[in-house]
């Protein structure tokens, strides 16, 4: 069984994002970049499936600048077999990403696509759903457990009311939630081996799909800074402040 795992290069989650001085976007100059945490979880799940003997090949794919090779090498070091970079300097919207991934899926013919439920930069949580629609495949989002058996996959997904169990026919699209697993650290030997694994680079524009943006960014601004809190002596003073200053009552 072949698994396709899309991964995204984002600002490292430990780094505070800065807005450009002209408010045209987020400043990426001299900023540490890494694999999107939810994508790491998706790669880890695919590797665990391979270790169980369920999966025979893991293909990692990323869409982005040439520097995204580093992100793909991380996926290869974690256990992916080969990688594909769809190179573009555009900041693609979820629909464009889904169209590009659908084109790759039609070429690679995977049995399963496992991907992060969202990226921590845009927080759109839309690409997986759009991809399954474009392919006409069943989908299970927010997965916290995945079990493949025969031509079906059982997924436990997290919903507002608790947990929901689904059974899907393959091929299918699954998006990984935070509690699906804890990604491993790539060992030094595996990092060295990853340098020799195949990584194909293609121009995203060569896929023949419409990657044009549908949205226009007018302005990007940091959230307003919160004012400091205040201490009160008793409950009566708290109620008074809520009435006079906060306008709660």
C-alpha positions as CSV (number, residue, x, y, z in Angstrom):
1,X,0.0,0.0,0.0
2,X,1.3,3.4,-0.9
3,X,0.7,6.5,1.3
4,X,1.1,10.1,0.2
5,X,2.0,12.5,3.0
6,X,1.8,16.3,2.2
7,X,4.1,18.4,4.4
8,X,4.5,22.2,4.7
9,X,7.4,24.5,5.6
10,X,6.3,27.0,8.2
11,X,7.8,29.3,10.8
12,X,9.0,27.2,13.7
13,X,6.3,27.1,16.4
14,X,8.9,28.4,19.0
15,X,9.4,31.6,17.0
16,X,7.3,34.7,17.4
17,X,6.0,35.8,14.0
18,X,6.7,39.4,13.1
19,X,4.7,41.6,10.7
20,X,6.5,43.4,7.9
21,X,6.9,47.1,8.3
22,X,4.6,47.8,5.3
23,X,2.0,45.4,6.7
24,X,2.0,43.3,3.5
25,X,2.5,40.0,5.3
26,X,4.6,38.1,7.8
27,X,8.4,38.7,7.8
28,X,10.2,35.5,6.9
29,X,13.7,36.9,6.5
30,X,16.2,35.2,8.8
31,X,13.5,33.3,10.6
32,X,13.8,29.7,11.7
33,X,11.6,27.5,9.6
34,X,10.5,23.9,10.2
35,X,7.9,21.3,9.3
36,X,4.4,22.1,10.3
37,X,3.7,20.2,13.6
38,X,0.5,18.5,12.3
39,X,2.4,17.4,9.2
40,X,5.0,15.8,11.5
41,X,2.2,13.8,13.1
42,X,1.0,12.7,9.7
43,X,4.5,11.5,8.7
44,X,4.9,9.7,12.0
45,X,1.6,7.9,11.5
46,X,2.6,6.7,8.0
47,X,6.0,5.5,9.3
48,X,4.2,3.5,12.1
49,X,2.0,1.9,9.5
50,X,5.0,0.9,7.5
51,X,6.7,-0.6,10.6
52,X,3.5,-2.7,11.1
53,X,3.8,-4.0,7.6
54,X,0.6,-2.3,6.4
55,X,2.4,0.3,4.2
56,X,5.0,-0.5,1.6
57,X,5.9,3.0,0.4
58,X,5.7,6.5,1.8
59,X,5.9,9.5,-0.5
60,X,6.3,12.9,1.0
61,X,5.3,15.9,-1.0
62,X,5.6,19.6,-0.4
63,X,4.6,22.8,-2.2
64,X,6.8,25.8,-1.8
65,X,10.2,27.5,-2.4
66,X,13.4,25.6,-3.1
67,X,14.2,25.8,0.7
68,X,11.3,23.3,1.3
69,X,13.8,20.6,0.4
70,X,14.9,20.8,4.0
71,X,11.4,20.0,5.2
72,X,11.2,17.0,2.9
73,X,14.6,15.8,4.0
74,X,13.3,15.8,7.6
75,X,10.3,13.6,6.4
76,X,12.8,11.3,4.7
77,X,14.9,11.1,7.8
78,X,11.8,10.2,9.8
79,X,11.1,7.3,7.5
80,X,9.6,8.4,4.2
81,X,10.9,6.6,1.2
82,X,11.0,9.4,-1.4
83,X,9.9,13.0,-1.8
84,X,8.5,15.4,-4.3
85,X,8.9,19.2,-4.2
86,X,6.5,21.2,-6.3
87,X,8.5,24.4,-6.4
88,X,6.8,27.8,-6.4
89,X,7.5,31.1,-4.7
90,X,3.8,31.9,-4.5
91,X,2.0,31.7,-1.2
92,X,-0.7,29.4,-2.4
93,X,-4.2,29.4,-1.0
94,X,-5.8,26.1,0.3
95,X,-7.8,25.5,-3.0
96,X,-4.6,25.9,-5.1
97,X,-2.7,23.5,-2.8
98,X,-5.5,21.0,-3.0
99,X,-5.6,21.2,-6.8
100,X,-1.8,20.6,-6.9
101,X,-2.0,17.7,-4.5
102,X,-4.8,16.2,-6.5
103,X,-2.7,16.3,-9.6
104,X,0.1,14.5,-7.7
105,X,-2.3,11.9,-6.4
106,X,-3.6,11.2,-9.9
107,X,0.0,10.6,-11.0
108,X,1.2,8.6,-7.9
109,X,-2.1,6.7,-7.4
110,X,-1.7,6.3,-3.6
111,X,-4.1,4.1,-1.6
112,X,-4.2,6.6,1.3
113,X,-3.4,10.3,1.9
114,X,-2.5,11.3,5.5
115,X,-1.9,15.0,6.1
116,X,-2.0,17.5,9.0
117,X,-5.5,18.9,9.8
118,X,-4.1,22.5,9.4
119,X,-0.9,24.5,9.1
120,X,0.0,26.8,12.0
121,X,0.7,29.7,9.7
122,X,-2.7,30.1,7.9
123,X,-4.7,28.0,10.3
124,X,-7.2,27.4,7.5
125,X,-8.1,23.7,8.1
126,X,-9.4,23.5,4.5
127,X,-6.9,21.7,2.2
128,X,-7.7,18.1,3.3
129,X,-11.4,18.6,2.8
130,X,-10.9,20.3,-0.6
131,X,-8.5,17.6,-1.7
132,X,-11.0,14.8,-0.9
133,X,-13.7,16.6,-2.8
134,X,-11.5,17.1,-5.9
135,X,-10.5,13.4,-5.9
136,X,-13.9,12.1,-5.0
137,X,-12.5,10.1,-2.1
138,X,-14.0,9.6,1.4
139,X,-12.5,11.7,4.1
140,X,-12.0,11.6,7.9
141,X,-10.8,14.8,9.6
142,X,-9.3,15.3,13.1
143,X,-8.1,11.7,13.4
144,X,-6.9,10.6,16.8
145,X,-6.5,6.9,15.8
146,X,-6.1,5.1,12.4
147,X,-6.3,1.4,11.7
148,X,-6.0,0.0,8.2
149,X,-7.5,-3.5,7.5
150,X,-7.9,-4.9,4.0
151,X,-9.4,-2.3,1.7
152,X,-10.9,-0.3,4.5
153,X,-9.6,2.1,7.2
154,X,-11.1,2.7,10.6
155,X,-10.7,6.2,12.0
156,X,-11.4,7.6,15.4
157,X,-11.9,11.4,15.1
158,X,-12.3,14.1,17.7
159,X,-15.5,16.0,17.6
160,X,-17.1,18.5,20.0
161,X,-19.2,15.9,21.7
162,X,-16.3,13.4,22.2
163,X,-15.2,10.8,19.7
164,X,-16.6,9.5,16.5
165,X,-15.7,6.2,14.8
166,X,-15.8,6.0,11.0
167,X,-15.0,3.2,8.5
168,X,-13.9,4.4,5.0
169,X,-13.2,2.6,1.8
170,X,-9.8,3.1,0.3
171,X,-8.5,5.2,-1.3
172,X,-9.2,8.0,1.3
173,X,-8.0,11.2,2.8
174,X,-7.3,11.5,6.5
175,X,-6.2,14.6,8.4
176,X,-4.2,14.1,11.6
177,X,-5.1,15.7,14.9
178,X,-2.7,16.5,17.8
179,X,-3.4,13.4,19.8
180,X,-2.9,10.9,17.0
181,X,0.7,10.3,18.1
182,X,4.0,11.9,19.2
183,X,6.5,12.3,16.3
184,X,9.9,10.8,16.7
185,X,13.2,12.6,16.5
186,X,15.2,11.6,13.4
187,X,18.4,9.9,14.4
188,X,21.8,11.0,13.0
189,X,22.2,7.8,10.9
190,X,18.7,8.3,9.4
191,X,19.5,12.0,8.7
192,X,22.6,10.8,6.7
193,X,20.6,8.2,4.9
194,X,17.9,10.8,4.0
195,X,20.5,12.7,1.9
196,X,20.7,9.7,-0.5
197,X,17.0,9.1,-0.8
198,X,15.3,10.4,-4.0
199,X,13.8,13.9,-4.0
200,X,12.2,15.0,-7.3
201,X,11.8,18.7,-7.9
202,X,9.1,19.9,-10.3
203,X,7.7,23.3,-11.1
204,X,4.2,23.7,-9.6
205,X,3.1,25.5,-12.7
206,X,3.9,22.5,-14.8
207,X,1.0,20.5,-13.3
208,X,-1.4,22.3,-15.5
209,X,-3.8,23.3,-12.7
210,X,-5.1,26.8,-11.8
211,X,-3.0,28.1,-8.9
212,X,-4.2,31.7,-9.2
213,X,-5.1,33.4,-5.9
214,X,-8.8,34.2,-5.2
215,X,-8.1,36.5,-2.3
216,X,-6.2,39.7,-1.9
217,X,-4.4,40.6,1.3
218,X,-5.2,44.2,2.2
219,X,-3.3,44.5,5.4
220,X,-1.6,42.3,8.0
221,X,-1.4,43.6,11.6
222,X,-0.4,42.3,15.0
223,X,-3.1,41.8,17.6
224,X,-3.8,44.7,19.8
225,X,-1.7,44.6,23.0
226,X,-3.7,43.8,26.1
227,X,-3.6,46.2,29.0
228,X,-2.3,45.1,32.4
229,X,-4.6,43.6,35.0
230,X,-5.6,45.1,38.3
231,X,-5.9,43.7,41.8
232,X,-9.0,44.2,43.9
233,X,-9.4,43.9,47.7
234,X,-12.7,42.1,47.7
235,X,-15.7,40.9,45.7
236,X,-17.6,44.1,46.1
237,X,-14.8,46.1,44.5
238,X,-14.7,43.5,41.7
239,X,-18.4,43.9,41.0
240,X,-18.1,47.7,41.0
241,X,-15.2,47.6,38.5
242,X,-17.2,45.2,36.2
243,X,-20.1,47.6,36.3
244,X,-18.2,50.9,35.9
245,X,-15.1,50.0,33.8
246,X,-15.9,46.8,31.9
247,X,-19.6,47.5,31.4
248,X,-20.5,43.9,32.1
249,X,-23.8,44.6,33.9
